[in-house]
Amino acid sequence: NIDFSKCVFNDSVVLSDCDIDGQLLATKSIFGNIKSRDTVLVIDGCDISGEVNFTDAWISGIDSSNGSFGSDVIFTETWFDDSVKFNKASFSQQANFDHVTFDSTADFSDCEFTRLANFEGSEFHGGEHSLNDAKFEASEFNEARFSEVDFQNATFSSSTFSNGLKFNNTQFSGEFEFKDAEISDVLE
């Protein structure tokens, strides 16, 4: 287990290509500083078997591309100031990104969500020059919840939804693309 709860990191934290046989906790932590706006948390290519919990954290930017998560992933009430990269990640249990603020681009393309992918109450503000603030292109979802979400621009093109998709009370301020997506079961 690794516990970074209530820690402050002003520079990069790199855990690339590692195996963590246990939990990765960082509740109420700060990764980066307001001046840098760089990707400071790098956990790309990691295989984490235990719970990942970053509840109520502030993260300048994160790269968790090609990650494999074997237990629940919890980013509830987290604030991302710079780009978020979870592309090509696999989530074997619940992925909770509820009530999260994404102030730059959020890339969840080519992801596999085996269980619930929960983004309820989140805000995707995007970057200054971003065309796809929220990118979920070619991802596979079992059950997905995007209720009460605020999107600027979003793409779900070529994604599959096998067990329900919810967009209740969601606001789309810009472009919304759903080209070649496949949906089974209920769309609300």
C-alpha positions, -999 to +999 in steps of 0.1 A: +000+000+000+011+036-007-006+064+013+000+100+001-030+113+019-029+150+029+005+154+012+017+184-009+039+177-040+052+208-057+071+189-084+066+157-104+056+123-089+064+095-113+053+060-108+056+048-144+054+011-155+051-002-119+031-029-102+014-019-070+000-050-052-023-030-029-038+005-025-028+039-038-043+065-016-039+103-019-071+119-004-070+156+002-035+159-014-020+185-037+000+176-068+016+206-084+013+243-079-007+270-095+023+285-113+035+253-131+003+239-147+023+209-158+015+172-157+029+164-123+014+130-115+025+103-139+012+068-132+012+056-168+015+019-175+010+009-139-009-022-128-026-014-095-045-042-078-059-023-048-082+007-045-071+040-060-085+069-040-078+106-048-110+120-031-109+158-026-074+161-042-061+190-064-040+177-093-023+200-118-022+173-144-022+135-146-010+109-171-023+075-164-023+061-199-022+024-203-030+018-166-047-012-153-069-008-122-080-040-104-102-025-077-124+007-074-109+039-086-122+070-067-116+106-078-147+120-061-147+158-057-112+161-073-100+191-093-078+187-123-062+220-134-044+207-164-047+178-189-060+144-178-049+113-197-064+079-189-064+068-225-060+030-231-066+024-194-087-006-181-109-004-151-120-038-137-142-025-109-161+008-105-145+040-119-159+069-099-151+104-113-182+120-098-183+157-090-149+163-106-138+195-122-117+191-154-103+225-162-085+213-193-088+184-217-098+150-203-088+120-225-105+087-217-103+073-252-098+036-259-106+028-222-123-003-209-148+001-181-158-034-170-182-021-143-198+013-136-182+044-150-196+072-129-191+108-140-222+123-124-221+159-114-187+165-131-177+196-151-156+194-183-144+230-190-117+221-215-086+241-224-083+273-243-077+257-276-094+223-271-119+209-296-126+178-276-127+188-239-140+154-230-127+126-252-143+091-247-136+079-282-136+041-289-141+033-252-160+003-240-186+009-212-206-016-192-228+009-174-221+047-177-236+076-158-231+112-170-261+127-152-259+164-142-227+168-161-216+201-177-198+195-211-182+221-233-174+197-262-174+159-260-169+129-282-181+094-276-175+083-313-170+046-319-177+038-282-199+009-270-223+009-241-235-026-232-256-021-201-271+014-199-262+050-204-276+080-185-273+116-194-302+129-172-301+167-166-269+172-185-258+204-203-239+204-236-226+238-244-206+229-275-203+201-299-214+166-290-203+137-312-218+102-310-207+089-344-206+051-348-214+045-312-232+013-302-257+013-274-275-017-259-302-016-232-315+018-218-305+053-229-319+080-206 
